[in-house]
């Protein structure tokens, strides 16, 4: 069993920055793809960024809407994934969820409880 806990959300003005953290407990997630999703009010949950593990580190991927502004990173020693968010826009306002996915047959993804990010204009 894996538990994911997000932190770092809050209220920030447009153009500001926040850094989200997601720390896992229950097992080591070094072989899992770790990702961030978000759900804005009245909208479907959408992919934000992911960090797939590789032999020498990880391979990041980003939604077009956040490229150049958000940076995902992971620290396997701390069992933590981060999302550094810069140049925040009001449309970034959402509940941000951490996701961990082993990506093999029969596995189930894990989700955190979410952390609220509100960007004021």
Residue pairs with C-beta under 8 A, 6 or more apart in sequence:
1 26
1 27
2 24
2 25
2 26
2 27
2 29
2 100
2 110
3 24
3 25
3 26
3 110
4 22
4 23
4 24
4 98
4 99
4 100
4 110
4 111
4 112
4 113
5 22
5 23
5 24
5 25
5 98
5 112
5 113
6 20
6 21
6 22
6 96
6 97
6 98
6 112
6 113
6 114
6 115
7 20
7 21
7 22
7 23
7 115
8 18
8 19
8 20
8 21
8 115
9 18
9 20
9 96
9 115
9 116
9 117
10 18
10 116
10 117
10 118
11 118
11 120
12 18
12 88
12 117
12 118
12 119
12 120
13 88
13 119
13 120
14 88
14 89
14 90
14 119
14 120
14 121
15 87
15 88
16 88
16 119
17 84
17 85
17 86
17 87
17 88
18 85
18 88
18 117
19 82
19 83
19 84
19 85
20 36
20 82
20 83
20 85
20 96
20 98
20 115
20 117
21 80
21 81
21 82
22 34
22 36
22 80
22 81
22 82
22 83
22 98
22 112
23 78
23 79
23 80
24 79
24 80
24 100
24 110
25 79
28 76
28 79
29 76
29 79
29 100
30 53
30 76
31 53
31 102
32 53
32 100
32 101
32 102
32 103
33 50
33 51
33 52
33 53
33 100
33 101
33 102
33 103
34 50
34 51
34 72
34 74
34 81
34 98
34 99
34 100
35 47
35 48
35 49
35 50
35 51
35 72
35 81
35 98
35 99
35 100
35 101
36 48
36 49
36 50
36 72
36 81
36 83
36 96
36 97
36 98
36 99
37 45
37 46
37 47
37 48
37 96
37 97
37 99
38 45
38 46
38 48
38 92
38 94
38 95
38 96
38 97
38 117
39 45
39 46
39 94
39 95
39 97
39 114
40 46
40 91
40 93
40 94
40 95
41 93
41 94
43 94
45 97
46 63
47 63
48 62
48 63
48 66
48 70
48 83
48 96
49 60
49 61
49 62
49 63
49 66
49 70
49 71
49 72
49 83
50 60
50 61
50 72
51 58
51 59
51 60
51 61
51 72
51 73
51 74
51 81
52 58
52 59
52 61
53 59
53 76
58 73
58 74
60 71
60 72
60 73
62 70
62 72
65 91
66 85
66 92
69 85
69 86
69 87
69 88
70 83
70 84
70 85
70 86
71 83
71 84
71 86
72 81
72 82
72 83
72 84
73 81
73 82
73 84
74 80
74 81
74 82
75 81
75 82
81 98
83 96
85 92
85 117
88 117
88 119
89 119
90 119
90 120
90 121
91 119
92 117
92 119
93 117
93 118
93 119
94 117
95 114
95 115
95 116
95 117
96 114
96 115
96 116
96 117
97 111
97 112
97 113
97 114
98 111
98 112
99 109
99 110
99 111
99 112
100 109
100 110
101 107
101 109
101 110
